Amino acid sequence: MAIAHDLKAEVRALARDEIGLRGNDAAERVALVYPSPYRAGMSSLGFQTIYREILASGRSAERAFLPEDPDRYRRSRTPLFTFESERAVSDFPVVALSVAYELELAGVIEVLELSGIAALAEHRHERDPIILMGGPLTFSNPLPLAPFADVILMGEADETIHQALDAIFATRSKRDALDAIAGTIPSAFVPSLHGDEMPAVAKASLERLPAYAAIRTPNTELSNMFLLEAERGCSRACEYCVMRRSTNGGMRIVPMEKILSLIPDDAKRVGLVGAAVSDHPKIADIVETLAKQGREVGLSSLRPDRLNDRFVGALKMAGYRTLTTASDGASQRLRDKMQRKAQEKHLLRAAELTRAHNMQRMKLYMMVGVPGEEDADIDELVLFATELSKVAPLALGIAPFVSKRNTPLDGEAFAGIDVVDDRLDRLRRGLRGRVDVRATSARWAWVEYVLAQGGRAEGRAVMDAVKNGGKFAAWKRAFDALAPSRPRRTLAVVA
């Protein structure tokens, strides 16, 4: 009992620090659950947008998150509960989960089990909540989610969330609700009815844009930052990206005046969100205006070919200390092959602007293990990064390439854990003492790859990985057990 009391006291302390909307006690109730901890969940504009949308409809929305230490809930037998009323998640007729990326599938299983809800849809009964899922993962491959979901809303759910909840609360049984959703929402994927045939993603109307935060809190990755969209989608054709211009018609611009009108007077930090924020035609004007109002500004993406003296000056005035951009390919040959517009001249100019505006350093994100990559490409990166580091202090953030569905590089094989690690070692040796090189795990990138290219069987295998401790070895054993039935491209990628 003492542990349960402490858990609720910790949630109350987080809730007291929040500024913004709070759930109401309406008759039609939805538990909105994020399968990662609070700090990540409340930094998700999509999660906050659905919370706002449900409340705006007159229904009740209450939030819950994957605990930082799930074992404390298990030891005290405390079911996962909501922030707003501390009601058990399992008491809600609808549990909606927003899933951002493949590895959060483990969190999906954990939050359902912590709630006392069977993770597999086939093991749930009429009295159990309807499990509704959506989020960024639906733009690429949500099929591994299918064993756990009653309904998956594909794509932008700003409008379809209302249609789904209308159908659920207007029907008398779970089966009737699923039939109604499948029959009336073209972008709704009902795994029990649709098999593996997933529909096209939804596109919200322009009137719904922009999404903007419902709540600000200091207890997130983006502390006290008010988040809103400057644009949605992208007009570029990068071959590895799910949000390339062929997705939902490319980029939709939010007018500068509308962006500025939605920012609360007391918001001292503003985050402008979108797949290609720096491509907004008025982005320098927006940042300058906010900086002159005394606000700090953060952007979710900076394209090197969009950087110029005025724009970077505005960023510095708005609180930037590090100029962060991306090249993605290790060499110009690879960037050209992937239709990435970043040229060496753009990256060199970014370094010069970093120095000219007295920023602390330049940070450059990129991938290794992309299709066709060779050691010579890594050597080119060593030489070019060394050149950049002579202009401004440089840090590299490296992620192993993972091919995604609904992109031109769908189906490309994972380079291999040993291959990626060898190339990272080659890069670090070449840049030692000159450039800070930080990379995400090649092992976990392989796990992400298997799920990104996988289906229901891979999703079910995650249950075994979670049950057996959730470390990499458990994931590898779970996926290896599927080897005879998996496509060959997911094999032979682990040493």
Secondary structure, DSSP 8 states (H G I E B T S, - for coil): -HHHHHHHHHHHHHHHT-EE------SSEEEEEESS-HHHHTT-HHHHHHHHHHHHTT-EEEEEE--S-HHHHHHHT---B-TTT--BGGGSSEEEEE--SGGGHHHHHHHHHHTT--SSGGG--TTS-EEEEESGGGGT--GGGGGG-SEEE-B--TTHHHHHHHHHHHSSSHHHHHHHHHHH-TTEE-HHHHTT-----B---GGG---B-SEE-SSSTTTTEEEEESEES-S---TT-TTSTTSTTS-EE--HHHHHHTS-TT--EEEEESTTGGGSTTHHHHHHHHHHTT-EEEES---GGG--HHHHHHHHHTT--EEEEEEESSSHHHHHHTT----HHHHHHHHHHHHHTT-SEEEEEEEES-TT--HHHHHHHHHHHHHHHHHS-EEEEEEE----TTSTTTT-----HHHHHHHHHHHHHHHTTTSEEEE--HHHHHHHHHHHT--HHHHHHHHHHHHTTSSHHHHHHHHHTTGGGS-GGGSS---
